[in-house]
């Protein structure tokens, strides 16, 4: 995979989360399968001791629906997907369907250590995302409650989109979800990646879902718009990939000299 930028960075803020130097990638737009394969391979390599922890930012070309590891492919209308030139891919992580369109995606790989499990890593990653994204949308906050996902998933069509519910610590604006994240433990490593909404194209998932009627599609689209927020909406003008990537990087690195080293490549 050819990346737009790559650098090994180290700062106190990065050390706190990753335990040492971090391989930081800005991959730009990549194919859906390449994106998922790269995230998985880096997590496995970290577990073997063959790679550093990773922070990666990327986008999708073409736009694509990703399914959670155990989600049924029949949830998506493959014919509609093909007609629009989109693809479908399965994530190595859990969760539900996401339409990756106008967004910035992040991925991190982190070693587990004593006293710090996946939930703590989930909190720390979202804390850094929040710190960075507040430069573009000040009124963001954490989701304080935890959805009962067993109950939520018991209504298949309602729960089909990832953005139909929020987990604790996910980033929201007045209860509307901005960042949808998923996580998986692979041995002694956690892989976490997520979608940061820049614009409203994610609601097109309603047109791609396997639903019984146009009325059901309209209802899902309306629900997605009601339940989500986008950076462009909150910022008051269009936020593009580069602006969002710079904001996210600042939240993780928190060191101007280290950020300059990356962006100068």
PyMOL commands that set and color helices and strands:
alter all, ss='L'
color gray80, all
select helices_A, chain A and resi 12-18+32-48+73-75+78-83+118-133+149-153+156-159+162-164+200-208+214-227+231-235+241-253+256-263
alter helices_A, ss='H'
color red, helices_A
select strands_A, chain A and resi 5-9+22-30+53-60+64-67+87-90+98-100+103-111+141-142+171-173+176-177+179-186+189-197
alter strands_A, ss='S'
color yellow, strands_A
deselect
rebuild
show_as cartoon
